[in-house]
Structure formats: structure tokens, C-alpha cells
Amino acid sequence: MMLPVCPQCGRKYETDARFCKECGVELVVPRPKENEPPGDLVEVWRTQGEMEAQMTRALLEANGVASMLSGEALRLTHGFTADGLAEVKILVRAEDADRASEIISTQEGLRLCDGCRRPAFDSDPRCRYCGRELG
């Protein structure tokens, strides 16, 4: 996520800041227009559990990649997953997908698929995204 800049001095600031730390001018936080899509989103990872989803999302955010979760409503309602019914998908902007995949693959037990460059478990025989043999 790109940080906004102060209109007076040009210093970047967090979106929850009210005043610029550099020049003290009152800041206006840019908001997306109502009903404007956030851009093209792509899935970079799937998880079966809330904790893994939140940890992966936090890892991405700590590395400057904005993300969102999708598909958690059924899991939260029923408390379990069955055959992927309530998987949580981690989505990022299309332009951030490669970087997000690299960041996710740094977690223990994961690596990048040589075919689609998406994260895969070391123990998986095939990539869950492109089907390529991981060998």
C-alpha cells in the first residue's frame, strides 16, 4: 500500500495521522470513491484456518503488501472446513502478486512453484494452483 504524502512538505504519512510530523499541517486522508473497485485482485494463498490466514496477512502487511481475506464467512459460521467449502483466500492487487508469493514462500515448509511462481508446500506432489509436478 502506498502511503499518502503531505500536500505541504511532501513527507509520507500513515493514513491514521491527523497532522504532518514534519511541518504540522492538518492532513486529509485519501479515501477510495464509493463503489470503486480496489483494482484487480488475485489469490496468492489459501488456508483452512483463521490463525494461518491472519498470520500470513500480517506477514504481507509488514512487508508493505496490502491484502484482504475472502471466503471466511462460511468457516466462521460453521467452524470447520470440508473439501475447501470454507477456505480462506488471501488476495492482493495483481501488481503485488509476485512479491506476495515470494514473501509467503519464505515461511517454513513452503517454496515457490517453478511453473506459476505461487507458494507450495514442500510436501505437496503438485502445485495447487497450476498442477505442475513439484518433484
N, C-alpha and C positions, 0 to 999 in steps of 0.2 A: 504494500500500500504506500503510495507516495504521500509524503507529508505536505500540508499546505505551507505557504510561505507568507511572512508578514508583508502587507502591502507597502509599509513604510521603509523597512530596512532590509527586507529580503531573507531574514533568518527563518529557517524551518521551525515549525512548532507542532506539538501534539494537538490532535483535534479537540481535546477537552480543555485546552488552555484558553483563558479569557483575555490575558494580556501578554504581549510580547516580552520575553525576558531581556531582550537586548535594548529596545527603545521605549517600552512601556505602553505602546499604542494598544487600544482595545481591538481585539481580533474578532472577525466574523468567521464562523466555522462554515466551510462549504458543505452543503447538503445535496445529495442527489435529487434530481427532479422527481416528483411523484410519478409513479408508474413507468419510470425509465428503467429498462433492464440494466443489470450491473455489468453487462458485456457477456461475451461468450464464456460460459463456464464448462470446464471439463473435469471428469472424475480422475483423480490421481491415486486413490486408495480406497479400499473397503474394509470395514471392520465389523465384528459381531458384538462388540461391547462398548459401552459408554466410556469406560476409562481409557481404552486404547484410542478411541476417536478423539477424546479431549486432549490426551497427551500428544497425539500426532498433530492435532490442530495447534496446540501450544508450541510445539517444535517449529512448525511452519511460521507462525506469527513471530516467534523470537528471531527468526531468520529473515524477517521482512516480507513474508509471503502471506497476503490476505487469503483467508479460506472460509468456507462455510460447510455446514453439515446438512445432509439431505437424507430423508428416509428413516428418521429415528422415531417418528410418531407411532408406528405400529409396535415397534420394540418397546417403547415406553408404556404403551397401553397394555400390551400382553406380557411384557417382562422376559421374553425369550425370543429366539430366532429359530426358524425352521426352513431349511432349504433356501436360505437367502431372503426369506419373506421380509424380514425387518433389519436387513443390513443397514449400517450407517455408511454413507458415501461421503468422502471428503472431496470437495470441489474447489477449484481455483480458476482464476482467469486463464484463458488459453495461452496467453503470452507468458504466464508463470509456470506452466505445466512441467516443462523440462527441469527447471530449477527445483520445483517442489518434489518431483520424483527423485532427484539426486539427494535432496535433504532427507526424505523419508527412508531412502535405501541405506542411509548411514546407521540406522538403528540395528542393533544386534540381531542376527539371524535373517537379514534381508540383503538383497543385492538388486542391481538393475538388469532387466531383461536385455539381451543383446539386440533383440528384434525391435521392440516398441519403446524401449528405454523407460519402462514403468517398473515400479518396485515389485519384487517377487520374493517369496520365502526361499531360503536356501534349500529347504526340504521338498519344495514343490517340483514334480517332474516336468510340468508345463506351466507357462505363463498364464495367469488367469485373464489377462487382457487380450493377448494376440494368439495364444495357443501354441506358441513356439516351444520346442523341447529345450529345457534349461540345462540338461546334462551336466 
